[in-house]
Amino acid sequence: MKPVSHLDSYRRHTRADAPPVPDLGEPWEARLAGADGYDLELVHRWNQAPHVAAFWRRAWPLPRWERRLADHLAGDDVRPLLISWHGRPVIYAEVYRAARDALAQCYQARPHDLGLDLAVGDLALTDRGLVRSLLPRLTDALFEADPHCTRIVVEPDVRNVRAIRSFEAGGFVAADEIMLSGKLALLMVCRR
């Protein structure tokens, strides 16, 4: 096994492995979201919810979600996750290699940087501190799972004040406003 060096996160020629599935510990659990059955139906339904669709803009038909999840599971750029709290799925997340995403056109992404998208699927579970409680555990678990990773980035819509406050409370710091496809976003960074 090759020794771990944080300098690898800066080396442009380095190719990072697929993003890790974090081990969160009780009462949290993260697992890969399947591309069919219950998982597909849940991810599709959550993305249709107005509070998610307003900022994620992914209120797509079921077949498109099926393709997206299948493509993510077959590739090594994105890991679609269902995150459960006390055994109940509450958050859909995508952990991705930022250097292999459109986001890399907006900042100097390192090969091992991880990007993170989170959505609380059920409106009744928003504003209960779930994301604020999860984020420190999630970022610690991602850093532990990928010792080369030195930064985790998020890019919430600048209008999504709820998400921005949650990310700030979870250890993310605003870096810059950036223009992404269909939104003005706030690039936020959590460092190891």
C-alpha positions in Angstrom: 0.0 0.0 0.0 1.3 3.4 -1.0 2.0 5.8 2.0 -0.5 8.5 2.4 0.6 12.1 1.7 -1.6 15.1 1.9 0.5 16.5 -0.9 -1.3 14.1 -3.2 -4.3 16.3 -2.9 -2.4 19.0 -4.8 -0.8 16.9 -7.5 -2.6 17.4 -10.8 -1.6 14.1 -12.3 -3.1 12.2 -9.4 -6.4 10.3 -10.1 -8.5 9.9 -7.0 -10.5 6.8 -6.4 -14.3 6.8 -6.3 -15.7 8.9 -3.4 -16.1 6.9 -0.2 -19.3 5.8 1.5 -18.8 7.3 5.0 -19.2 5.2 8.1 -21.3 7.6 10.3 -22.0 5.6 13.4 -25.2 5.6 15.4 -27.8 7.1 15.2 -26.7 7.8 11.6 -26.2 5.5 8.7 -25.2 6.1 5.1 -25.6 3.6 2.3 -25.6 3.6 -1.4 -29.0 4.4 -2.9 -30.2 1.8 -5.3 -31.4 2.5 -8.8 -34.7 0.7 -8.4 -37.4 -0.2 -6.0 -37.9 1.6 -2.7 -34.7 3.7 -3.1 -35.6 5.0 -6.5 -39.2 5.8 -5.5 -38.0 7.7 -2.4 -35.3 9.7 -4.2 -37.7 10.5 -7.0 -40.5 11.6 -4.5 -38.2 13.7 -2.4 -36.9 15.5 -5.5 -40.5 16.3 -6.5 -41.1 18.0 -3.1 -41.3 21.8 -3.6 -38.8 22.6 -0.8 -36.2 20.4 -2.6 -37.1 21.2 -6.2 -36.9 24.9 -5.6 -33.2 24.7 -5.1 -32.1 21.4 -6.7 -34.1 21.8 -9.9 -34.2 18.0 -10.3 -38.0 17.3 -10.3 -37.4 14.9 -13.1 -39.5 12.0 -14.2 -38.8 8.6 -12.6 -37.0 7.1 -15.6 -34.5 10.0 -15.6 -33.8 9.4 -11.9 -33.4 5.7 -12.6 -30.8 6.4 -15.3 -29.0 9.0 -13.1 -28.7 6.6 -10.1 -27.7 3.7 -12.3 -25.0 5.8 -14.0 -23.6 7.0 -10.6 -23.5 3.5 -9.3 -21.7 2.3 -12.4 -19.1 5.1 -12.4 -16.6 6.4 -10.0 -17.3 10.1 -9.9 -20.4 10.2 -7.7 -21.8 8.2 -4.8 -25.6 8.6 -4.4 -26.4 8.0 -0.7 -29.4 7.6 1.5 -28.7 8.8 5.0 -30.8 7.4 7.8 -31.3 8.7 11.3 -32.4 6.2 13.9 -33.1 3.7 11.0 -35.3 6.1 9.0 -34.0 7.5 5.7 -34.1 11.3 6.0 -31.5 12.7 3.6 -30.5 12.1 0.0 -26.9 13.0 -0.6 -24.4 12.9 -3.4 -20.7 12.7 -2.6 -18.6 13.5 -5.7 -15.1 14.2 -6.9 -15.2 18.0 -7.4 -12.3 17.9 -9.8 -14.4 15.7 -12.2 -17.5 17.9 -11.9 -18.5 21.2 -13.6 -17.8 22.8 -10.3 -14.0 22.5 -11.1 -14.4 25.2 -13.7 -15.2 27.7 -10.9 -12.4 27.0 -8.5 -9.0 25.3 -8.4 -10.1 21.8 -7.5 -7.6 19.3 -6.3 -8.0 15.6 -7.4 -9.1 14.4 -4.0 -11.5 17.3 -3.2 -14.9 16.0 -2.4 -18.2 17.8 -3.2 -21.3 17.3 -1.3 -25.0 17.8 -2.1 -27.6 17.2 0.6 -31.4 17.4 0.7 -33.8 16.6 3.5 -36.6 14.9 1.7 -39.5 15.3 4.1 -40.5 18.9 4.7 -41.7 18.0 8.2 -38.1 17.1 9.1 -36.6 20.5 8.0 -35.6 23.1 10.6 -35.0 20.4 13.2 -31.2 20.5 13.2 -30.7 17.3 11.3 -28.2 18.7 8.8 -26.4 20.7 11.5 -26.1 17.5 13.6 -25.0 15.4 10.7 -22.4 17.6 9.0 -19.5 17.4 11.6 -19.9 13.6 11.7 -20.2 13.4 7.9 -17.2 15.6 7.1 -15.1 13.8 9.8 -16.1 10.4 8.3 -15.3 11.5 4.7 -11.9 12.8 5.8 -11.2 9.6 7.6 -12.3 7.5 4.7 -10.1 9.4 2.2 -6.8 10.4 3.9 -5.7 12.3 0.8 -8.8 14.6 0.8 -8.0 18.0 2.4 -11.2 19.9 1.3 -14.9 19.2 1.1 -17.0 21.7 -0.9 -20.6 22.5 -1.2 -22.4 24.9 -3.5 -25.9 25.9 -2.2 -28.0 28.3 -4.1 -27.4 31.8 -2.7 -31.1 32.1 -2.0 -31.1 29.0 0.1 -30.4 30.7 3.4 -31.5 27.7 5.4 -28.9 25.5 3.8 -26.2 28.1 4.0 -26.8 28.5 7.8 -26.7 24.8 8.3 -23.4 24.5 6.4 -21.9 27.3 8.4 -22.9 25.7 11.6 -21.4 22.4 10.3 -18.0 23.9 9.8 -18.1 25.2 6.2 -16.8 28.7 5.3 -18.0 30.8 2.4 -15.3 31.2 -0.3 -17.0 32.9 -3.3 -20.1 33.3 -5.3 -20.0 31.3 -8.4 -22.3 30.8 -11.4 -23.3 27.2 -12.1 -25.8 25.9 -14.6 -29.1 27.4 -13.6 -28.0 29.1 -10.4 -25.9 31.6 -8.6 -24.2 29.5 -5.9 -22.2 30.1 -2.8 -19.0 28.0 -2.8 -18.3 26.9 0.7 -15.3 24.9 2.0 -14.7 22.7 4.9 -11.0 22.0 5.4 -9.4 19.0 7.1 
